[in-house]
Every structure is written in structure tokens, then in C-alpha cells.
Amino acid sequence: MKLILNADVPNLGAPGDIVEVKDGYGRNYLLPRKLAVVATRGAEKQVEQIRRAQKSREIRDLGHAQQVDSQLRNINVTVPAKAGDTGRLFGSITPAQVVDAVKAAGGPLLDKRSIDVPGHLKTLGKHQVQVRLHPEVTTELPIAVVAS
């Protein structure tokens, strides 16, 4: 099955890449999650548009990634969440909530797919999340989960 990737897929390719995958992997994983579209002649013409849109959101190079890393190290990120009396959250902290908290703290705009939340954060307190800024730059971001 020939597909055009919409997002970065580990061990497969970057947005805008045209890849050949097994039918089941494409039909059952990539297409339902909107990570790829079927490569038709019309869709192949949109590859350049997909690449331009991704470039506007991504970190440009290693130097820019290191700059964003230093910005992340200098901010205090607080994620508000609803919690019970025992300090257990109603739900868990998602990467989208972390991105919103970083933006609210005055940090750089991040892509939620670049944030790895370890397991499920379901308690109040201080936690570490991993942010993949570039293939060579990964940083640990301390976050404080507080009751709202």
C-alpha cells in the first residue's frame, strides 16, 4: 500500500514522505489515526503543501533545538487539574495539557506529539516529562501538577 505521511511516524518517515507499507499496517493503524493518506495522483501534488505546513511548526535545525531547550529549562510549568481530597486526579495529564501549560508559562510553542508523558500522571505534585525537540536533542521538562 502506497501512503503519504501526515505526521512523523517513528521508524517509517517524516511528514510528506511517500512510503510503501503492508496493507494491514496502513489500513488498521496509519489511516484511522490520520497519520497518513492514500497516495493518489492528486494527493501526491499536495505533498509539498504538507511539507511546508510541517516546516512552519517544526524546529528548524540543531541550533534552534538547543535554543528551545534552553528556553524550556528557564520556565516553571504548572498544569492545573481537578483532583480529589487524596491528591488523585480525575483523569490524567495529557501532552496537550502540557503544551498549553508551557505556552501559558511563556515558553515556546511545542507540538503535542513531541511530548512523552511517562505512564499516566494521575497524582498531584512534581513530575518529569520528556520533550523530543530534534533527533539529537531531547530534554526533561519538570512540571508541577496542582489542583484547580
URDA-V478530 format. One record per pair of residues at least 24 apart in sequence whose C-alpha atoms are under 7 Angstrom apart, sorted by the first residue. I is the first residue (numbers start at 1). J is the second residue. If there is no record, write none. Layout:
# URDA-V478530
i = (I	I)
j = (J	J)
This chain:
# URDA-V478530
i = (1	2	2	3	3	3	3	4	4	4	4	5	5	5	6	6	6	7	15	15	15	16	16	16	16	59	62	65	65	65	68	69	71	72	72	75	75	76	77	77	77	77	77	78	78	78	78	79	79	79	79	80	80	80	80	81	81	81	81	82	82	83	87	87	88	88	88	89	89	91	92	92	92	93	93	93)
j = (26	38	39	36	37	38	39	36	37	38	39	35	36	37	35	36	50	35	50	51	54	47	48	50	51	133	134	133	134	137	108	139	107	107	141	105	107	105	101	102	105	143	144	143	144	145	146	143	144	145	146	145	146	147	148	145	146	147	148	147	148	147	123	124	122	123	124	122	123	122	120	121	122	120	121	122)
